[in-house]
Amino acid sequence: MDNSKKTQDHHIVQDATDTLSLSDVNGSIEAPKDGSFWRKLLAFSGPGALVAVGYMDPGNWVTSVGGGAQYHYVMLSIVLISSLVAMMLQYMAGKLGIVRQEDLAQATRDRTNKPGGIALWIMTELALMATDIAEVIGGAIALHLLFGWSMIASVLTTAFDVVLLLILMKFGFRKIEAIVMTLIITILVIFGYLVILSNPNLVDLFGGYLPQLQAVSTHGPKGVDSPLLMSLGIIGATVMPHNLYLHSSISQTRKVDRKDKGAVKEAVRFMTWDSNIQLSLAFVINSFLLILGASLFFGQADSVGTFGDMYNALGNTSIAGAIASPVLSTLFAVALLASGQNSTITGTLTGEIIMEGFLHMRIPMWLRRVVTRGLALIPVIGFTLYYGGQEGELDKLLLNSQVFLSVALPFAMAPLIMFTSSKKIMGEFVNPKWMIILGWLTFIVLTGLNIKLIVDMVTGWLG
């Protein structure tokens, strides 16, 4: 690297606080320099929870429950592989933020030409819109099921999530982390309870975690989605592009002595612990969702094609058996609402990160969040009005949004792997060789599956 480039990168680190997204919370949380492992882990815990909620949003519900209902436990292998890939990528993202004091959007924009940066920004904004569509639909359907409101009224009500987030920001970032963690535990407890009641076959269950070629087949039973479409939906709902941008920013919320390499190394270590613990919880919840679909609804996929169908099925003894009750239906809707609210918080924060990082544009906080939610509301309101509030059509929109996230993921993966695998950028914190190989291999396989899906879809339309 020449001296001018060294100087440029030096200034990127030193002057980062002038351009950091979420600058109002960056370095705002104290991290103890001394103390036990558990005390330090507690201090660094929180960003992982904000990241993990994106791995258990309403998009995961549709793909995981649907995957279980259609293909029994086969898709558990996809849930497992997706979760392991997520842990690797979130480690890279969090490390980039801590070491470079740059989020992924900033790092990408600063190291690409203007046309390339704009193209990646557009793809990222579309992925964020697809993510927010899932939160809007999930939250709206939960309100519709719990309170009986019309679908359009429920959709419009979700716009006020922005107000909720603005209020929460007044209480400090640590409070937001605590609220998100509480909602995660609520979802975990509810679905753990539902799975226990569903009495799954443990032999088939654990066998489902073994990879099977059927999971990437383009041919499935008549009337249901192909295994490949469902697998890519699960991948897109699990390894979400926006989370890579989010984690690279919020990993910087802890105060770290930048002059002490040991302190930076320790921050990376505890960030990894926090991320992996929270993503393990997300893996358990996603497994619960798929297990519930497989144990209760397998062979009845046509009866649980929408959130409303799932809600009704849990109260119907002819579908859910002896465990069916209105209480289970209500718990399901409450968990869905918690999931939508959780993901709304993180999705809106990511919108701020992406806009500032790619465009170097600063606008009032409330306006950034109104724009992010407004862009997601447009297609959902359009579908709701056009189809008269039919849940089936909204759920199709939600599933397709998750498949799009799978298509968009490589556009975030490539720069992340490239930056964190560069010794010039990361120094001693560069990815180990095995991780570089595994990262690029994952990128190639996912890109290949996406291309295959797109070709099959185009062929089907033309045919």
KAGILIN-V316266 format. One record per residue. N is the residue number from 1. PSI is psi in whole degrees, -180 to 180 (none if undefined). Layout:
# KAGILIN-V316266
N PSI
N PSI
This chain:
# KAGILIN-V316266
1 132
2 167
3 -37
4 -38
5 -38
6 -44
7 -41
8 -47
9 -34
10 -44
11 -31
12 -43
13 -48
14 -36
15 11
16 -35
17 -16
18 -22
19 4
20 136
21 154
22 37
23 -22
24 -18
25 -7
26 128
27 23
28 -9
29 125
30 140
31 125
32 138
33 -26
34 167
35 178
36 167
37 -43
38 -35
39 -42
40 -40
41 -41
42 -40
43 -35
44 -8
45 139
46 -57
47 -37
48 -36
49 -41
50 -34
51 -43
52 -29
53 -27
54 -15
55 3
56 35
57 177
58 -27
59 -38
60 -35
61 -49
62 -47
63 -41
64 -50
65 -43
66 -40
67 -40
68 -41
69 -33
70 -38
71 24
72 -129
73 4
74 -40
75 -5
76 -32
77 -36
78 -39
79 -44
80 -50
81 -43
82 -40
83 -40
84 -42
85 -41
86 -43
87 -42
88 -47
89 -38
90 -31
91 -46
92 -45
93 -48
94 -39
95 -41
96 -45
97 -46
98 -46
99 -45
100 -13
101 38
102 142
103 170
104 -35
105 -45
106 -46
107 -39
108 -47
109 -38
110 -16
111 15
112 159
113 171
114 -48
115 -41
116 -41
117 -41
118 -42
119 -44
120 -35
121 -44
122 -45
123 -40
124 -41
125 -39
126 -40
127 -39
128 -38
129 -42
130 -39
131 -47
132 -30
133 -43
134 -40
135 -41
136 -48
137 -47
138 -47
139 -41
140 -44
141 -38
142 -44
143 -40
144 -43
145 -39
146 -39
147 -6
148 15
149 157
150 157
151 -40
152 -38
153 -39
154 -41
155 -47
156 -33
157 -33
158 -18
159 -26
160 -3
161 -31
162 -42
163 -41
164 -44
165 -41
166 -38
167 -45
168 -36
169 -25
170 -25
171 -7
172 153
173 -35
174 -35
175 -39
176 -45
177 -41
178 -42
179 -44
180 -44
181 -38
182 -42
183 -36
184 -46
185 -38
186 -47
187 -43
188 -46
189 -45
190 -47
191 -29
192 -42
193 -43
194 -39
195 -41
196 -44
197 -30
198 -14
199 64
200 157
201 111
202 -34
203 -48
204 -37
205 -56
206 -29
207 -26
208 -20
209 -11
210 129
211 138
212 139
213 -26
214 -28
215 -20
216 20
217 149
218 0
219 122
220 177
221 151
222 135
223 -2
224 166
225 149
226 153
227 -39
228 -44
229 -44
230 -39
231 -45
232 -32
233 -43
234 -43
235 -47
236 -34
237 -21
238 -59
239 85
240 132
241 -40
242 -26
243 -28
244 -39
245 -43
246 -50
247 -38
248 -20
249 -52
250 -12
251 -12
252 5
253 -17
254 141
255 125
256 135
257 103
258 -22
259 -14
260 106
261 -33
262 -38
263 -39
264 -43
265 -40
266 -38
267 -42
268 -42
269 -49
270 -29
271 -41
272 -44
273 -50
274 -49
275 -48
276 -36
277 -47
278 -39
279 -27
280 -40
281 -42
282 -39
283 -43
284 -45
285 -44
286 -36
287 -44
288 -43
289 -47
290 -40
291 -41
292 -45
293 -40
294 -43
295 -31
296 -34
297 2
298 132
299 -5
300 34
301 -33
302 -16
303 -10
304 41
305 -15
306 167
307 -40
308 -39
309 -43
310 -43
311 -47
312 -37
313 -37
314 -15
315 7
316 115
317 -25
318 -17
319 -52
320 -4
321 -153
322 -21
323 -10
324 136
325 155
326 -28
327 -44
328 -41
329 -44
330 -42
331 -41
332 -47
333 -38
334 -44
335 -38
336 -43
337 -42
338 -40
339 -45
340 -41
341 -43
342 -51
343 -28
344 -43
345 -50
346 -35
347 -38
348 -39
349 -40
350 -35
351 -40
352 -44
353 -45
354 -44
355 -46
356 -39
357 -46
358 -39
359 -9
360 36
361 129
362 119
363 163
364 143
365 -46
366 -35
367 -40
368 -42
369 -33
370 -41
371 -46
372 -49
373 -37
374 -40
375 -33
376 -32
377 -33
378 -56
379 -34
380 -44
381 -42
382 -47
383 -42
384 -45
385 -42
386 -42
387 10
388 31
389 18
390 123
391 -35
392 -43
393 -38
394 -38
395 -35
396 -42
397 -41
398 -46
399 -45
400 -31
401 -34
402 -37
403 -39
404 -37
405 -36
406 -41
407 -36
408 -23
409 -46
410 -26
411 -23
412 -33
413 -46
414 -53
415 -36
416 -49
417 -41
418 -48
419 -46
420 -9
421 1
422 120
423 -30
424 -33
425 -44
426 -15
427 -131
428 -10
429 13
430 150
431 142
432 159
433 -40
434 -35
435 -36
436 -46
437 -46
438 -39
439 -48
440 -34
441 -43
442 -43
443 -45
444 -46
445 -46
446 -43
447 -42
448 -43
449 -39
450 -44
451 -42
452 -44
453 -45
454 -44
455 -44
456 -39
457 -44
458 -42
459 -40
460 -39
461 -42
462 -32
463 none
